């Protein structure tokens, strides 16, 4: 970082001391220098515009240099940034200096500072701040990348519904909770009856729009707490958890099915009528715990039964 671009705040309750330090830094080529007559004013300056380096007198009224350091370190932690801190002190007590470093001070200078030493120490502190901020930014980008990869691994990129991995994870947690608390879990698989015909007679864009529309419609028809996933065969799964084992009603599936076919799906090729075949399996928590794979197997068998009955059928 060029010297002229380094942002510096000088904090000292003595105006003469502030001016001496600022003058020395200006002569060394540092242009971005601000002055504060108290720790409180320095904190306000940092809120308005971050600094690379803070030069503060150790002994100040109201809030001393160590207290200011604590405040800056907390601010850095909250904002994911790093500010280099140098304290001015006339004290040569080693124990006090060790205490300063334990508080997070990066460096210290004896008062009055030598101008050449001052410029060199500020430049070194600015490099430390720059490296720390680069590391924090790299870490932040890595966290965002990890978050994105996790979302991709759990979310269907076309419809924004969950994917199979999401479905299995959700089933496992709901089955365990239902078993321990004697609740219930319903897994319903929805197959769009006309999807093969739509795929054969239209392009992929239309098929995708139907799938997206199906997910949106399901989302409006089920409860906010119900989980929706799209499986590889383009069927949709809905997981419903019931805290009361007897609160599940088969009529709920009929209501959802009627809601799906109530209106056609809007696509780039016009409106398309759809209906669904549904396979439903309900696990009761007062029976032996089953695996998520077994539950999906049972629901799939019932979906096959519904398909064999004909379009717009439900098999329990």
C-alpha positions, 0 to 999 in steps of 0.5 A: 500500500502506498504511504500516501494511501495509509489512513491514520488517526492520531489520538492525544488530549494534548494539541501540541503532541498531536501536531508534532506527530502529524507534522512528522508524518506529513514530512514522511509522505503520509497524507491521510492523517486525522487527529482526535483529542479524545478516545471517544472522538477517535471511535466516532472517526473510525465509525465514519471512516476506518483507519489502517493505523491508530496512534494513541497516547497511553495516558488520557483522561476519560478513556486511556489507550488500553481502554481505547484498544479494547474498544477498537478490537471489539469493533474490529471483531464485529466488523470483520476488520483489523486496525493496527494500534500503536501506543505512545508512552513515557513508561518503561515498565516491562510489565505494563508493556506486556499488559499492553500487548495482551490487550491487542496493542501492535507496537509502542513508541517512547515519547517524544517519538523520533520522526524517522522511527515514527514513520518506519513503525507506522509503515510496518503497522500499516503492513500488518493491518493490510495483511490481516485484512487480506486474510480476513477477506480471504476467510470471508470469501471462503465462508461464502464459497462454503455456504454456496457449496452447501446450498448447491448440495442441498438445493435443486438449482432449477426450482429452489426446492430441496434436493434428495440429500435435503429430503433424506436429512429432513426425514432423518431428523423428523423421524427421530423427533417423532419416535422420541416424542410420539409424533408423526411424519407424513411423506407424500410423493407427487408425480405430474401426470402430464410431464412426459407428454409435455416433455415430448411435445415441448422444449426443455424450457417449457418442461422446466417452467412447469416444474418451477410452477409446480414447486411454487404451487406446492409451496402455497398449498402446504404449511410453512413448516412443511419441507419440499424437495424435487427428486431426480425423476422429477417427482416432488416430495413433501415432508409433514411433521405432526406433533400430535400422532393423530392429527394427520388427515388423508383429506389434506392430500385431497385438498392439495391435489385439488389445489394443484389442478385448480388452475393451469400452469403459466408457461412461455407457450401458454397455460398448461393443465396439470394433475398429479398422482400421489403416493403417501406413507405415514409414520407413527411415532408409537411404532418401531422407528424406521429409516429414511430410506425405508420411508422413501421406499414405502412412499415410492411403492404407493406412488407406483400404485397411484400411477397404476390406478390412473391420473389424479389418483392418491394411494395411501 
